[in-house]
Amino acid sequence: MEDLEAAGYSETQAFSLLYSGGLKIYSTQDNGFAQVVKWNFQELKAEISETVRVYEMAVYTDDTIKQARADRAKLRKFTEALEDKRKEIRKKYLEPYEQFDREEKELVAIVQAAIDNIDSQVKAYEERLRKEKTDKIREFYEDNIHDIGEYLPFERVMRPEYANASVTMKAVKTEILAMIQRVDEGLAVLNEVDSPYAADMKAVFLKTYDIGAALAEQNRLEAAERKRQEYEAERARQKAEREAREKKETEQIIRAGQKAETSPTAAAEEPQPEEPVTAIDMRVYVTRAQMVQLKQFLKDNGIQFGPVPQQ
C-alpha cells in the first residue's frame, strides 16, 4: 500500500477506481481454524469485468496517447491495490501458523534429546551383540576351514547380515560349510587339470569361487591360442608364397640377359666356337633377402657380375 499512498491513493480510493463497493473480507472458522477466506469475489468480478470491457475494446490514436497512459496507470493502481491486499491477508493467516511452527519445533527438540539418549544405548547394545555373534562365527570358521584358509579367508566368508539377530547361527553355519565344501571341491578339480592355463583358471576360481567360471576361462584362453596359431600360420604361408614369387621374378630377370645354351648332344657332335661374353648393364630393384638370393644364383650359374663402371 506504500506505493499507492505515495501516488496519492488510499486503499479505498484505489479499489474505487474499478469498483465502488470496496473489497470486503469475511473470516470464517471451523474448530478455531479459518477454512475459507470469504470475500465479495463474485460482486467484484461482475463489476470489474463490466468496467474493464471498455478498456479491452479501446483504440488509441496519436492524439489520445496521453489518455492511454492515464488509463494504463489507473488499471495498474487497481491491480497493485489488489495484490497488496492479498499479501496482507496471507501474512495474517501465516502469523499463527509460524508461531505454532516455532513452538512445535521446540517441543520436538525436548523429546528428541530423550530419544537420542535411549537410541545411543540401544545401538551400543545391538553393536555389542553383533560383535559377540561375529566372534562366534569366526570361531566356527576357524574350526572348519582346515588347510584352505589361504584361499578362503574369513573376510570372504563373513557377510554383514550374518551378525543380525534375525539370522540364526544354524543358517550361518550351513552356508559357511557349503562354501568351504565348494572351494574344496573346486580346488581338487583344478589341481588335476593338465593345462598350460591352470594358473589362470585357479585365479578366476579364487576370485569367484565358481568352478564353471574357471572352466569357461580355460575355453576362452584355448580359443584365443587357436586363433593366434591360425594367424601365425597364415602369415607364414603368405611369407613363403611371397618369397617364392620374388625368387621366380629374380630368375626371370637374369635369364632375360642370357642367350639360350646349346644342348650337350649338339656340342659333342660339332665343336662350337667359344661364345663371346656379353656385358649387360641393368638396374634391379630387390630387397636385401632377394639380393642375397640373386648373388647366389649368379655364382651357381657361373655368371660374372660386378659394379657398373662409372661413365
Secondary structure as UniProt FT lines:
FT   HELIX           2..6
FT   TURN            7..8
FT   HELIX           11..16
FT   TURN            17..18
FT   TURN            20..21
FT   STRAND          25..30
FT   TURN            31..32
FT   STRAND          33..39
FT   HELIX           41..56
FT   HELIX           62..64
FT   HELIX           65..144
FT   TURN            146..147
FT   TURN            149..151
FT   HELIX           154..157
FT   HELIX           160..163
FT   TURN            165..166
FT   HELIX           169..191
FT   TURN            196..197
FT   HELIX           198..208
FT   HELIX           211..255
FT   TURN            256..257
FT   HELIX           264..269
FT   HELIX           288..300
FT   TURN            301..302
//
